[in-house]
């Protein structure tokens, strides 16, 4: 499988599947929520968490 030829949504789906296999279904949403990139403005980001 060549990941360079995959669309963003295909990569995302593959990543979620791998996370589900490794972490379990109950932990995937928590992991994704904690690892989302910030907005680039620390003062905004720290108040959202």
Phi, psi and omega per residue, in radians:
X1 nan 2.177 -3.138
X2 -1.705 1.876 -3.090
X3 -1.209 -0.341 3.121
X4 -1.204 -0.381 -3.129
X5 -1.704 0.019 -3.121
X6 -1.525 2.636 3.066
X7 -1.369 2.914 3.114
X8 -1.027 -0.744 -3.116
X9 -1.180 -0.623 3.085
X10 -1.137 -0.732 3.103
X11 -1.120 -0.739 3.139
X12 -1.074 -0.820 3.140
X13 -1.083 -0.715 3.113
X14 -1.130 -0.723 3.112
X15 -1.092 -0.742 3.114
X16 -1.120 -0.686 3.115
X17 -1.097 -0.769 3.134
X18 -1.135 -0.760 3.103
X19 -1.070 -0.718 3.127
X20 -1.087 -0.729 3.107
X21 -1.100 -0.673 -3.059
X22 -1.497 -0.704 -3.033
X23 -1.765 -0.397 -3.027
X24 1.671 2.651 -3.035
X25 -1.071 -0.585 -3.078
X26 -1.255 -0.382 -3.076
X27 -1.706 -0.219 -3.053
X28 -1.106 -0.842 -3.105
X29 -1.108 -0.654 3.093
X30 -1.110 -0.782 3.133
X31 -1.067 -0.824 -3.118
X32 -1.105 -0.732 -3.139
X33 -1.086 -0.714 -3.104
X34 -1.317 -0.425 -3.034
X35 -1.827 0.193 3.107
X36 -1.178 2.451 3.101
X37 -1.162 2.621 3.137
X38 -1.334 3.119 -3.129
X39 -1.463 -0.167 -3.111
X40 1.693 -0.103 3.115
X41 -2.060 1.856 -3.033
X42 -1.010 -0.693 -3.105
X43 -1.111 -0.571 3.083
X44 -1.335 -0.788 -3.084
X45 -1.059 -0.755 -3.061
X46 -1.213 -0.458 3.116
X47 -1.425 -0.324 3.113
X48 -1.403 -0.434 -3.086
X49 -1.611 nan nan
